[in-house]
């Protein structure tokens, strides 16, 4: 096995966290992948991976070697792509991080069409709302919806989404309709929270930020779950338009506090800071940018 191929296998095993997963992807026996890694460790004279019955862990040397391998493989990819990027059909694997609800509702139809247009690209999709460490997890590009980018993030803005304040007609009939953001303090508010900590909601009131500390018996890290609770009359929530729209269309909820603007969230393609951007990733980002503007 040549050294470059050995690096590729090692990186894939490290990123997948499994010999079996890589063997299945390659349609070979697990023992073959295991032998390839063992041969690499012998050549290097260093243990790279600690194996157990349920998982594998990189040694300190393995973690350091992984980062070096990524740099080398990215340089090889860059060299190959630069020869004829516009003429060569993009190919290879893209590991893609996707927000759960937005990924399923808005991006999957576009990604399916992208896959048809580019049959030589393999998409490995991780659906999660958590903020992933792209470098550590080997993610090529992550789609993130946020109003709070890290200054170190390398991004391309793909679009925006509106945030709406919503309640069911039944809830409003029973508890009254808030006319001003301050009145939310007297209502059950269903908050989206990744860290499950109490939230503040910010509105634009006369050109200035108006901060509302909210309370409620229910919070979640999934907007669709909160929309279902809102439709059931539990309380008031704030959700992005792509989650809210089906519930608005069915009249299960209505929008309130329309006069008070909420800062929209940006939709971004976030890229790892230490890597060359492969041609196939650039092609995907451009495709998604056009799809979201359509």
Secondary structure as UniProt FT lines:
FT   HELIX           3..16
FT   HELIX           19..26
FT   HELIX           30..44
FT   STRAND          49..51
FT   STRAND          56..58
FT   HELIX           60..83
FT   TURN            85..87
FT   STRAND          92..98
FT   HELIX           100..102
FT   HELIX           103..107
FT   HELIX           108..117
FT   TURN            119..120
FT   STRAND          121..127
FT   HELIX           134..137
FT   STRAND          141..146
FT   TURN            151..152
FT   STRAND          154..161
FT   STRAND          163..167
FT   HELIX           169..175
FT   HELIX           181..186
FT   STRAND          189..192
FT   STRAND          200..205
FT   TURN            206..207
FT   STRAND          208..213
FT   STRAND          219..220
FT   HELIX           223..231
FT   TURN            232..233
FT   STRAND          236..240
FT   HELIX           241..249
FT   TURN            250..251
FT   STRAND          254..256
FT   TURN            258..259
FT   STRAND          265..271
FT   TURN            273..274
FT   HELIX           279..293
//
